[in-house]
Amino acid sequence: MSKTLLILKREYTTRVKKKAFLITTIMFPVLYIGLIFGTGYLGSRAKQKLDIALLDQSGYFTDSSLAAVNRMDSSTLFTSVTDTSIQSNYKKEGYDGYIIMPALNWQTGMKNIKFITDKTHGSGTESMIGNKLNIIWSEMVNEKLGIDTEKKTVLSSSSISIKEENEQNKNANSKVSATIGYACGFLIYFILLIYGSQVMLGVMEEKTNRIAEVVVSSVKPFQLMLGKILGISLVALTQFLIWVACIFLVYSVGKYLGSGNAVASALVEGIQQSFASINLPLILVCFAFYFMGGFFFYASLYAAVGSAINEDVREAQSLSFPITLLVIFAIFMMTIAIQDPSGPIAVWGSIIPFTSPIVMMARLPFGVPGTVPVWQLALSMSLLIIGFLFSTWVAAKIYRTGILMYGKKPSWKEMLKWAFRK
């Protein structure tokens, strides 16, 4: 055990002292937040602007009605034209396409009005054009039916709104729970891939440099693998604790500075109300457990792959792809679980060890024991412990054979033979 602790200490101290650790600790939250908000911003700014000529033969799409919908969204602009030659020279006139609106019966309308253009813009453009034209059409139909402004207001405001209320948690908020679920799931996903690959590359480096041959002369292969996995997992856990501490520090400073600022106070109060809808201590404890359990589970598999590879990086990518695919599959399961956290896919995905670290963390913010019964949480944790003990045992047997084998390219089939060989 003392030898394992020495290996753990070496792995931890050498990685924490590197500049890369400090850079990733600072940059990862920035990049993560930028990924979340940046994609939304780019998506809103990436809309293509279209100028569309509208040849109206129905008389319902007037200049004033087109001007009204143009003011709603400048990404698609309609211009009323009367010259039929627009069909052949719309590009010369500076239009991206044209629409011929035939004589329509206002009581029935017409389906499949064609937008003629020289390239395919996609379903999003079709929906945007259709929505704008339907706004004009709806206004015209209301006018024909004698529905005035007062009646239209009643029609638009008269509806039934459903708001779910959790009997066990009156402050429950599904949007906040979904946001926290996505954040926890993707954070574990990134950590598993980043640090799991670090375990594999570290084992490969020791093997190719023949360091492992020297080390295993005084340390058992299982102790070497376990020390490496525990050391790197503590590095990842250290980063996570630093991020949590920074979040609470920023929150505390913001709360103090916002005491005299109405906007800041409102922001802090909004954050307090958001966190009031979840059991934050339970989320943090479970996150640490599922992070460590999931890391041990997958890191042992990555270590087994690294021990079987010589120097070919492409071979490493090929053998590690099934493991990476399992992590990606867990993300797919997570998106379904957030949409329906009590559904069968969510339940089974949060229990099976291959996917439970990500899927269960996506379900927990929705409430325990309401959405996630205590027995499901206990079973999930128990199976994850059994799962990473079994995966560590299998990986250790592969590691023991692979770490001293050179010049051969093993397959998963051969590696499994090493694992279950007496």
PAMIKOL-572458 format. One record per residue (C-alpha): residue in three letters; residue number from 1; x, y, z. Coordinates in Angstrom, 1 decimal. Example, Ala and Ser with C-alpha at 12.3 -4.5 7.8 and 13.67 -1.06 7.14 Angstrom:
2
SITE,type,seq,u,v,w
SITE,ala,1,12.3,-4.5,7.8
SITE,ser,2,13.7,-1.1,7.1
// end
This chain:
422
SITE,type,seq,u,v,w
SITE,met,1,0.0,0.0,0.0
SITE,ser,2,2.9,2.4,0.8
SITE,lys,3,4.2,1.9,-2.8
SITE,thr,4,0.9,2.8,-4.2
SITE,leu,5,0.8,5.9,-2.1
SITE,leu,6,4.3,6.9,-3.4
SITE,ile,7,3.1,6.5,-7.0
SITE,leu,8,0.0,8.4,-6.2
SITE,lys,9,2.0,11.3,-4.6
SITE,arg,10,4.4,11.4,-7.6
SITE,glu,11,1.6,11.5,-10.2
SITE,tyr,12,-0.2,14.2,-8.2
SITE,thr,13,2.7,16.5,-7.4
SITE,thr,14,4.3,16.3,-10.9
SITE,arg,15,1.0,17.2,-12.6
SITE,val,16,-0.1,19.9,-10.2
SITE,lys,17,3.2,21.7,-10.4
SITE,lys,18,3.0,21.9,-14.2
SITE,lys,19,2.0,25.2,-15.9
SITE,ala,20,-0.5,23.3,-17.9
SITE,phe,21,-2.5,22.6,-14.7
SITE,leu,22,-2.7,26.3,-13.8
SITE,ile,23,-3.7,27.2,-17.4
SITE,thr,24,-6.4,24.6,-17.7
SITE,thr,25,-7.8,25.4,-14.2
SITE,ile,26,-8.2,29.0,-15.3
SITE,met,27,-9.1,28.5,-18.9
SITE,phe,28,-11.5,25.6,-18.7
SITE,pro,29,-14.4,27.5,-16.9
SITE,val,30,-13.9,30.4,-19.3
SITE,leu,31,-14.0,28.2,-22.3
SITE,tyr,32,-17.0,26.2,-20.9
SITE,ile,33,-19.0,29.4,-20.3
SITE,gly,34,-18.0,30.7,-23.7
SITE,leu,35,-19.1,27.5,-25.3
SITE,ile,36,-22.6,27.8,-23.7
SITE,phe,37,-23.2,31.4,-24.4
SITE,gly,38,-21.0,31.8,-27.5
SITE,thr,39,-22.9,29.2,-29.5
SITE,gly,40,-26.2,31.0,-28.7
SITE,tyr,41,-24.7,34.3,-29.7
SITE,leu,42,-23.2,33.0,-32.9
SITE,gly,43,-26.4,31.2,-33.8
SITE,ser,44,-28.3,34.5,-33.4
SITE,arg,45,-25.7,36.4,-35.5
SITE,ala,46,-25.3,33.7,-38.2
SITE,lys,47,-28.7,34.2,-39.8
SITE,gln,48,-28.5,34.9,-43.5
SITE,lys,49,-30.2,38.0,-44.7
SITE,leu,50,-32.5,37.5,-47.6
SITE,asp,51,-34.2,40.0,-50.0
SITE,ile,52,-37.3,38.4,-51.5
SITE,ala,53,-39.4,39.8,-54.3
SITE,leu,54,-43.1,39.1,-53.9
SITE,leu,55,-45.3,39.2,-57.0
SITE,asp,56,-48.8,39.4,-55.5
SITE,gln,57,-51.7,38.4,-57.7
SITE,ser,58,-54.2,38.0,-54.8
SITE,gly,59,-54.3,41.6,-53.5
SITE,tyr,60,-53.9,40.5,-49.9
SITE,phe,61,-50.2,41.3,-49.5
SITE,thr,62,-50.0,45.0,-49.5
SITE,asp,63,-46.9,47.3,-49.2
SITE,ser,64,-48.0,48.3,-45.7
SITE,ser,65,-48.5,44.7,-44.5
SITE,leu,66,-45.1,43.7,-45.9
SITE,ala,67,-43.4,46.7,-44.3
SITE,ala,68,-45.0,45.6,-40.9
SITE,val,69,-43.5,42.1,-41.0
SITE,asn,70,-40.2,43.4,-42.3
SITE,arg,71,-39.9,45.5,-39.1
SITE,met,72,-40.3,42.4,-37.0
SITE,asp,73,-37.1,40.7,-38.3
SITE,ser,74,-34.7,42.3,-40.7
SITE,ser,75,-33.1,38.9,-41.7
SITE,thr,76,-35.8,38.3,-44.3
SITE,leu,77,-37.1,41.4,-46.2
SITE,phe,78,-40.0,41.3,-48.7
SITE,thr,79,-40.4,43.7,-51.5
SITE,ser,80,-43.7,44.0,-53.5
SITE,val,81,-43.1,43.9,-57.3
SITE,thr,82,-45.5,44.1,-60.2
SITE,asp,83,-43.3,43.4,-63.2
SITE,thr,84,-43.5,39.7,-64.1
SITE,ser,85,-40.0,39.9,-65.7
SITE,ile,86,-38.7,39.5,-62.1
SITE,gln,87,-38.9,35.7,-62.7
SITE,ser,88,-36.0,35.9,-65.1
SITE,asn,89,-33.9,38.7,-63.8
SITE,tyr,90,-34.4,38.6,-60.0
SITE,lys,91,-30.7,38.2,-59.4
SITE,lys,92,-29.9,41.2,-61.5
SITE,glu,93,-32.4,43.3,-59.4
SITE,gly,94,-30.5,42.2,-56.3
SITE,tyr,95,-33.0,39.7,-54.9
SITE,asp,96,-32.1,36.3,-53.5
SITE,gly,97,-35.3,34.8,-54.8
SITE,tyr,98,-39.0,35.5,-55.6
SITE,ile,99,-42.5,34.3,-54.6
SITE,ile,100,-45.5,34.4,-56.9
SITE,met,101,-48.6,34.6,-54.8
SITE,pro,102,-51.5,33.5,-57.0
SITE,ala,103,-55.1,34.6,-56.6
SITE,leu,104,-56.2,33.0,-53.4
SITE,asn,105,-59.5,32.2,-51.7
SITE,trp,106,-59.2,33.7,-48.3
SITE,gln,107,-61.5,31.0,-46.8
SITE,thr,108,-59.2,28.1,-47.9
SITE,gly,109,-55.8,29.6,-48.6
SITE,met,110,-53.3,27.6,-50.6
SITE,lys,111,-50.6,25.1,-49.7
SITE,asn,112,-47.0,24.8,-51.1
SITE,ile,113,-46.5,28.4,-52.3
SITE,lys,114,-43.1,28.2,-54.0
SITE,phe,115,-40.0,30.3,-53.1
SITE,ile,116,-37.9,30.3,-56.2
SITE,thr,117,-34.2,30.7,-55.6
SITE,asp,118,-30.9,29.6,-57.1
SITE,lys,119,-29.7,27.6,-54.0
SITE,thr,120,-31.0,25.6,-51.2
SITE,his,121,-31.4,27.6,-48.0
SITE,gly,122,-32.8,24.9,-45.7
SITE,ser,123,-35.9,24.2,-43.6
SITE,gly,124,-35.2,27.1,-41.3
SITE,thr,125,-35.5,29.6,-44.1
SITE,glu,126,-38.7,28.0,-45.3
SITE,ser,127,-40.2,28.3,-41.8
SITE,met,128,-39.2,31.9,-41.4
SITE,ile,129,-40.7,32.9,-44.7
SITE,gly,130,-43.9,30.9,-44.1
SITE,asn,131,-44.3,32.5,-40.6
SITE,lys,132,-44.0,36.0,-41.9
SITE,leu,133,-46.5,35.5,-44.7
SITE,asn,134,-48.9,33.7,-42.3
SITE,ile,135,-48.9,36.7,-40.0
SITE,ile,136,-50.2,38.8,-42.9
SITE,trp,137,-52.6,36.1,-43.9
SITE,ser,138,-54.0,35.8,-40.4
SITE,glu,139,-54.5,39.6,-40.1
SITE,met,140,-56.4,39.6,-43.4
SITE,val,141,-58.6,36.6,-42.4
SITE,asn,142,-59.4,38.3,-39.1
SITE,glu,143,-60.5,41.4,-40.9
SITE,lys,144,-62.7,39.4,-43.3
SITE,leu,145,-64.3,37.7,-40.4
SITE,gly,146,-64.9,41.0,-38.6
SITE,ile,147,-62.6,40.2,-35.7
SITE,asp,148,-61.5,43.6,-34.4
SITE,thr,149,-58.6,44.5,-32.2
SITE,glu,150,-60.4,43.9,-29.0
SITE,lys,151,-61.5,40.4,-30.1
SITE,lys,152,-58.0,39.6,-31.3
SITE,thr,153,-56.7,40.6,-27.9
SITE,val,154,-59.1,38.2,-26.2
SITE,leu,155,-58.2,35.4,-28.6
SITE,ser,156,-54.5,35.8,-28.0
SITE,ser,157,-54.7,36.2,-24.2
SITE,ser,158,-57.4,33.6,-23.6
SITE,ser,159,-55.5,30.4,-23.0
SITE,ile,160,-54.8,27.7,-20.4
SITE,ser,161,-51.3,27.8,-18.8
SITE,ile,162,-50.0,24.8,-16.9
SITE,lys,163,-47.4,25.2,-14.2
SITE,glu,164,-46.1,22.0,-12.5
SITE,glu,165,-45.8,22.2,-8.7
SITE,asn,166,-43.8,19.6,-6.8
SITE,glu,167,-45.5,18.8,-3.5
SITE,gln,168,-42.2,17.9,-1.8
SITE,asn,169,-40.4,21.0,-3.1
SITE,lys,170,-42.5,24.1,-3.7
SITE,asn,171,-39.5,26.0,-5.1
SITE,ala,172,-38.8,23.3,-7.8
SITE,asn,173,-38.0,24.8,-11.2
SITE,ser,174,-37.7,22.5,-14.2
SITE,lys,175,-35.7,25.0,-16.2
SITE,val,176,-33.1,25.5,-13.5
SITE,ser,177,-32.9,21.8,-12.9
SITE,ala,178,-32.4,21.1,-16.6
SITE,thr,179,-29.6,23.8,-16.8
SITE,ile,180,-27.8,22.3,-13.8
SITE,gly,181,-28.3,18.8,-15.1
SITE,tyr,182,-26.7,19.8,-18.4
SITE,ala,183,-23.8,21.6,-16.7
SITE,cys,184,-23.0,18.6,-14.4
SITE,gly,185,-23.4,16.0,-17.2
SITE,phe,186,-21.2,17.8,-19.7
SITE,leu,187,-18.6,18.7,-17.0
SITE,ile,188,-18.2,15.0,-16.1
SITE,tyr,189,-18.2,14.2,-19.8
SITE,phe,190,-15.2,16.5,-20.5
SITE,ile,191,-13.3,15.4,-17.4
SITE,leu,192,-13.7,11.7,-18.3
SITE,leu,193,-12.4,12.3,-21.8
SITE,ile,194,-9.6,14.7,-20.9
SITE,tyr,195,-8.2,12.9,-17.8
SITE,gly,196,-9.0,9.4,-19.1
SITE,ser,197,-6.9,10.1,-22.1
SITE,gln,198,-4.1,11.5,-19.8
SITE,val,199,-4.1,8.1,-18.0
SITE,met,200,-3.7,6.3,-21.3
SITE,leu,201,-1.0,8.6,-22.6
SITE,gly,202,0.9,8.4,-19.3
SITE,val,203,0.9,4.6,-19.4
SITE,met,204,2.0,4.7,-23.1
SITE,glu,205,4.8,7.1,-22.3
SITE,glu,206,6.1,4.9,-19.4
SITE,lys,207,5.9,1.8,-21.6
SITE,thr,208,7.7,3.3,-24.7
SITE,asn,209,10.4,4.8,-22.5
SITE,arg,210,10.9,1.5,-20.7
SITE,ile,211,10.3,3.2,-17.4
SITE,ala,212,7.7,0.6,-16.6
SITE,glu,213,10.2,-2.2,-16.8
SITE,val,214,12.2,-0.6,-14.0
SITE,val,215,9.2,0.3,-11.8
SITE,val,216,7.5,-3.2,-12.0
SITE,ser,217,10.7,-4.8,-10.7
SITE,ser,218,9.8,-3.4,-7.3
SITE,val,219,6.1,-2.6,-7.6
SITE,lys,220,3.3,-4.9,-8.7
SITE,pro,221,1.6,-3.8,-12.0
SITE,phe,222,-1.7,-3.5,-10.2
SITE,gln,223,-0.2,-1.1,-7.6
SITE,leu,224,1.4,0.9,-10.5
SITE,met,225,-1.9,1.2,-12.3
SITE,leu,226,-3.9,2.0,-9.2
SITE,gly,227,-1.5,4.7,-8.0
SITE,lys,228,-1.5,6.3,-11.4
SITE,ile,229,-5.3,6.4,-11.6
SITE,leu,230,-5.7,7.7,-8.0
SITE,gly,231,-3.1,10.4,-8.5
SITE,ile,232,-4.6,11.7,-11.7
SITE,ser,233,-8.1,11.5,-10.3
SITE,leu,234,-7.0,13.7,-7.3
SITE,val,235,-5.6,16.2,-9.8
SITE,ala,236,-9.0,16.4,-11.5
SITE,leu,237,-10.8,16.6,-8.1
SITE,thr,238,-8.4,19.4,-7.0
SITE,gln,239,-9.4,21.4,-10.1
SITE,phe,240,-13.1,20.8,-9.4
SITE,leu,241,-12.7,22.0,-5.8
SITE,ile,242,-10.9,25.1,-7.0
SITE,trp,243,-13.8,25.9,-9.4
SITE,val,244,-16.4,25.4,-6.6
SITE,ala,245,-14.4,27.6,-4.3
SITE,cys,246,-14.2,30.3,-7.0
SITE,ile,247,-17.9,30.1,-7.6
SITE,phe,248,-18.7,30.6,-3.9
SITE,leu,249,-16.1,33.4,-3.7
SITE,val,250,-17.6,35.3,-6.7
SITE,tyr,251,-21.1,34.8,-5.3
SITE,ser,252,-20.1,36.1,-1.8
SITE,val,253,-18.3,39.1,-3.3
SITE,gly,254,-21.2,39.8,-5.6
SITE,lys,255,-23.6,39.5,-2.6
SITE,tyr,256,-21.6,42.0,-0.6
SITE,leu,257,-21.1,44.5,-3.4
SITE,gly,258,-24.6,44.2,-4.5
SITE,ser,259,-26.1,45.2,-1.1
SITE,gly,260,-26.1,48.8,-2.3
SITE,asn,261,-26.8,48.2,-5.9
SITE,ala,262,-30.4,47.5,-7.1
SITE,val,263,-29.4,45.6,-10.2
SITE,ala,264,-26.7,43.5,-8.5
SITE,ser,265,-29.1,42.8,-5.6
SITE,ala,266,-31.8,41.6,-8.0
SITE,leu,267,-29.2,39.4,-9.7
SITE,val,268,-28.0,37.9,-6.4
SITE,glu,269,-31.6,37.4,-5.3
SITE,gly,270,-32.4,35.6,-8.6
SITE,ile,271,-29.4,33.3,-8.1
SITE,gln,272,-30.6,32.6,-4.5
SITE,gln,273,-34.1,31.7,-5.8
SITE,ser,274,-32.6,29.5,-8.5
SITE,phe,275,-30.5,27.5,-6.0
SITE,ala,276,-33.4,27.3,-3.6
SITE,ser,277,-35.1,25.0,-6.1
SITE,ile,278,-32.4,22.3,-5.7
SITE,asn,279,-30.7,20.5,-2.9
SITE,leu,280,-27.2,22.0,-3.5
SITE,pro,281,-25.3,20.0,-0.8
SITE,leu,282,-26.7,16.7,-2.2
SITE,ile,283,-25.8,17.8,-5.7
SITE,leu,284,-22.2,18.6,-4.7
SITE,val,285,-21.7,15.4,-2.7
SITE,cys,286,-23.2,13.2,-5.5
SITE,phe,287,-21.2,15.1,-8.1
SITE,ala,288,-18.0,14.2,-6.2
SITE,phe,289,-19.1,10.6,-5.9
SITE,tyr,290,-20.1,10.1,-9.5
SITE,phe,291,-17.1,12.0,-10.8
SITE,met,292,-14.7,9.8,-8.8
SITE,gly,293,-16.6,6.6,-9.5
SITE,gly,294,-17.0,7.3,-13.2
SITE,phe,295,-13.4,8.3,-13.5
SITE,phe,296,-12.1,5.1,-11.8
SITE,phe,297,-14.4,3.1,-14.1
SITE,tyr,298,-13.2,4.7,-17.3
SITE,ala,299,-9.6,5.5,-16.3
SITE,ser,300,-8.9,1.8,-15.6
SITE,leu,301,-10.1,0.9,-19.1
SITE,tyr,302,-8.0,3.7,-20.6
SITE,ala,303,-5.0,2.5,-18.6
SITE,ala,304,-5.6,-1.1,-20.0
SITE,val,305,-5.6,0.3,-23.5
SITE,gly,306,-2.4,2.3,-22.9
SITE,ser,307,-0.6,-0.7,-21.5
SITE,ala,308,-1.3,-2.7,-24.7
SITE,ile,309,-0.1,0.0,-27.1
SITE,asn,310,3.5,0.6,-28.2
SITE,glu,311,4.1,4.0,-29.9
SITE,asp,312,1.4,4.2,-32.6
SITE,val,313,-1.0,7.0,-31.7
SITE,arg,314,-3.5,5.9,-34.4
SITE,glu,315,-3.5,2.5,-32.8
SITE,ala,316,-4.3,4.2,-29.5
SITE,gln,317,-7.2,6.1,-31.0
SITE,ser,318,-8.6,2.9,-32.6
SITE,leu,319,-8.5,0.8,-29.4
SITE,ser,320,-9.8,3.7,-27.2
SITE,phe,321,-12.7,4.5,-29.6
SITE,pro,322,-15.1,2.0,-28.0
SITE,ile,323,-14.5,3.5,-24.6
SITE,thr,324,-15.0,7.0,-25.9
SITE,leu,325,-18.2,5.9,-27.7
SITE,leu,326,-19.6,4.7,-24.4
SITE,val,327,-19.0,8.2,-22.9
SITE,ile,328,-20.7,9.8,-26.0
SITE,phe,329,-23.6,7.4,-25.7
SITE,ala,330,-24.0,8.5,-22.0
SITE,ile,331,-24.4,12.1,-23.3
SITE,phe,332,-27.1,11.0,-25.7
SITE,met,333,-28.9,9.3,-22.8
SITE,met,334,-28.5,12.4,-20.7
SITE,thr,335,-30.4,14.6,-23.2
SITE,ile,336,-33.3,12.1,-23.2
SITE,ala,337,-33.2,12.0,-19.4
SITE,ile,338,-33.5,15.7,-19.0
SITE,gln,339,-36.5,15.8,-21.2
SITE,asp,340,-38.2,13.0,-19.2
SITE,pro,341,-36.3,12.5,-15.9
SITE,ser,342,-38.7,9.8,-14.7
SITE,gly,343,-38.9,7.8,-18.0
SITE,pro,344,-37.5,4.3,-18.4
SITE,ile,345,-34.5,5.4,-20.4
SITE,ala,346,-33.6,7.9,-17.8
SITE,val,347,-34.0,5.4,-15.0
SITE,trp,348,-32.0,2.6,-16.6
SITE,gly,349,-29.4,5.0,-17.9
SITE,ser,350,-28.8,6.3,-14.3
SITE,ile,351,-28.4,2.8,-12.9
SITE,ile,352,-26.1,1.1,-15.5
SITE,pro,353,-22.5,1.9,-14.5
SITE,phe,354,-21.5,2.7,-18.1
SITE,thr,355,-23.8,5.7,-18.2
SITE,ser,356,-24.8,6.4,-14.6
SITE,pro,357,-22.1,9.1,-13.8
SITE,ile,358,-23.5,11.4,-16.4
SITE,val,359,-27.2,10.4,-16.6
SITE,met,360,-27.8,10.3,-12.8
SITE,met,361,-26.2,13.7,-12.4
SITE,ala,362,-28.6,15.1,-15.0
SITE,arg,363,-31.6,13.6,-13.0
SITE,leu,364,-30.6,14.6,-9.5
SITE,pro,365,-31.3,18.4,-9.8
SITE,phe,366,-35.0,17.5,-10.5
SITE,gly,367,-35.4,16.2,-6.9
SITE,val,368,-34.7,13.4,-4.5
SITE,pro,369,-36.8,11.5,-3.4
SITE,gly,370,-39.4,12.9,-5.8
SITE,thr,371,-38.1,12.4,-9.3
SITE,val,372,-35.2,10.1,-8.2
SITE,pro,373,-36.3,7.7,-5.5
SITE,val,374,-33.8,6.9,-2.8
SITE,trp,375,-33.6,3.2,-3.8
SITE,gln,376,-32.6,4.2,-7.4
SITE,leu,377,-29.9,6.5,-6.1
SITE,ala,378,-28.6,3.8,-3.7
SITE,leu,379,-28.7,1.1,-6.4
SITE,ser,380,-27.0,3.4,-8.9
SITE,met,381,-24.2,4.1,-6.4
SITE,ser,382,-23.8,0.5,-5.4
SITE,leu,383,-23.6,-0.7,-9.0
SITE,leu,384,-21.1,2.0,-9.9
SITE,ile,385,-18.8,0.9,-7.0
SITE,ile,386,-19.2,-2.8,-8.2
SITE,gly,387,-18.6,-1.6,-11.7
SITE,phe,388,-15.4,0.2,-11.2
SITE,leu,389,-14.0,-2.6,-8.9
SITE,phe,390,-14.7,-5.1,-11.7
SITE,ser,391,-13.3,-2.8,-14.4
SITE,thr,392,-10.2,-2.2,-12.3
SITE,trp,393,-9.7,-5.9,-11.8
SITE,val,394,-10.1,-6.6,-15.5
SITE,ala,395,-7.9,-3.7,-16.5
SITE,ala,396,-5.2,-4.8,-14.0
SITE,lys,397,-5.0,-8.2,-15.6
SITE,ile,398,-4.7,-6.6,-19.1
SITE,tyr,399,-2.2,-4.1,-17.7
SITE,arg,400,-0.1,-6.8,-16.1
SITE,thr,401,0.4,-8.5,-19.5
SITE,gly,402,0.4,-5.5,-21.8
SITE,ile,403,2.8,-3.3,-19.9
SITE,leu,404,5.7,-5.7,-20.7
SITE,met,405,4.7,-6.7,-24.2
SITE,tyr,406,6.4,-5.0,-27.1
SITE,gly,407,6.3,-5.2,-30.9
SITE,lys,408,2.8,-6.6,-31.1
SITE,lys,409,-0.5,-4.9,-32.0
SITE,pro,410,-3.2,-6.6,-29.8
SITE,ser,411,-6.9,-6.4,-30.5
SITE,trp,412,-9.7,-6.1,-28.0
SITE,lys,413,-10.4,-9.8,-28.4
SITE,glu,414,-6.8,-10.6,-27.4
SITE,met,415,-6.9,-8.2,-24.5
SITE,leu,416,-10.0,-9.8,-23.2
SITE,lys,417,-8.2,-13.2,-23.3
SITE,trp,418,-5.4,-11.6,-21.1
SITE,ala,419,-8.1,-10.4,-18.7
SITE,phe,420,-9.9,-13.7,-18.1
SITE,arg,421,-6.8,-16.0,-18.4
SITE,lys,422,-6.1,-17.9,-15.2
// end
